[in-house]
Amino acid sequence: MRFKMAVIGAGSIGFTRQLFTDLMSVPVFHNIEVAFTDINKDNLDRVVQLCQRDLDENGINIKIKSTLDRREAFKDAKYIINCVRVGGLEAFETDVNIPLKYGVDQCVGDTLCTGGIMYGQRVIAAMLDFCKDMREVASPDVLHLNYSNPNAMVTWACNKYGKVNTIGLCHGVIHGQEQIAEVLGLKYEDLDIICAGLNHQTWYLSLKHNGIELKDKILEGFLKHEKFSKQEKVRIDMLKRFGYYSTESNGHLSEYLAWYRKRPEEIKDWIDLGDWINGETGGYLRVCTEGRTWFETDFPNWLKEPAKKYDGSDRGKEHGSYIIESLETGKRYRGHFNIVNNNCITNLPNDCVVEVPCYVDGNGVSVPQVGDLPLGAAAICSQSAWVQRIAVEAAVTGNAQLLKQAALLDPLTGAVCNPPEVWQMIDEMLIAQEEWLPQYKQAIEEAKGRWKTSDLLPIKETEGAARLKTKTIEEMSLEKDKMRKLASSAAKENIK
């Protein structure tokens, strides 16, 4: 079986290697053409070195093409996997730290909230260029699998404005299903689920085992669970009040809503500092920073470890390899993907990107109609969908007025900031992120002028309600196994 697969942002610490392991776990793919591209040569070289060693030790005769020229990587590609982080950790710091001065305390800041909106401006600007290259040099039927956040916004822009068939992929539904299976005392694979909503705001509408609906039994299970009852307080509270469990982690979910992070003195009531994902202020930024530092320090030791196994035992649950396998072999696969709504969820906008059950086989991707979301869930998603819509239009047009409206309409930002504060905060972020926002050239010059001549509103220098210190190399060295696991699972790569 011959086709070309390309990965952009392939210098990912651990993400690319795992995705590639998943793909190589399919025996009929051992003759495909592979291209990795990134703008960071050092990171790209490291990941290619690891993956090529895995290939060689598994006896697979594939030579990875490594290039800094994305058009060369895209040429004739049938599948392109995207996992870039535009602006890298430098820009990510501003996504977290500038809003914090205005009272917007985020755990992640890569999907919604002020940080996610600004992240979307950077990624969409780059993705439209990527899509142009895909249209010009990739296979005419290229399928773009997007792992980059903000997933819904990026997938929306790539389909509508990039004119490239794009599916957004995320593992949130999978992780939530693992939790639910645990509280019900079931095996993950024995639980039949239906989820629907927006990426990171998707709801478990049905949970069946042997045809019996168990949705109404999970609240009791979560309340009694020794770990989850402490770590998932926001998700449990939403389950109590809206009747459905959310796919997203406690920390992520808390920053998409107006209620749980608006009063600094109450934030710790809703989070748990045992793990960053449970709500730590700037937690994802911290672990990404630590993971990057540790990978650069520890990389020589990675080469001494056993190679990944391509016999299926090291294959993960990320959707990408299963989608490609189904399309190429006809083997049926069911997962929850991010696609253009097109009346799948009937009480959300038709053009927004929704996360819903999909089926894949040799005929393509099929999307059954979900129908209406429950009213409360639909109201939450509708508000987010409109923030996403305005943010996407702002990113495409470089319209700073729309950008500020998106931030003002964001649930947490609007709960914390008044309109003048939002306008000043976005000006500050535009100036700080100028390097990655070419579409805002004129708006940034105007913002600089206001910054020099206007009386600025007072801000508060703060570390946030629940921030932990980023570890030094010496501190990380005391827990090497934990740090290696962190680096191996670290997020999508940096691109400037």
Secondary structure, 3 states (H helix, E strand, C coil): CCCEEEEECCCCCCHHHHHHHHHHCCHHHCCCEEEEECCCHHHHHHHHHHHHHHHHHCCCCCCCEEECCHHHHHCCCCEEEECEEECHHHHHHHHHHHHHHCCCCCCCCCCCHHHHHHHHHHHHHHHHHHHHHHHHHCCCCCEEEECCCCHHHHHHHHHHCCCCCEEECCCHHHHHHHHHHHHHCCCHHHCEEEEEEECCEEEEEEEEECCEECHHHHHHHHHHCCCHHHHCHHHHHHHHHHCCCECCCHHHHHHHCCCCCCCHHHHHHHCCCCCHHHCCCCHHHHHHHHHHHHHHHHHHHHCCCCCCCCCCCCCCCCHHHHHHHHHHHCCCEEEEEEEECCCCECCCCCCCEEEEEEEEECCEEECCCCECCCHHHHHHHHHHHHHHHHHHHHHHHCCHHHHHHHHHHCHHHHHHCCHHHHHHHHHHHHHHCHHHCHHHHHHHHHHHHHHHHCCCCCCCCCCCCCCCCCCCHHHHHCCHHHHHHHHHCCCCEEEC
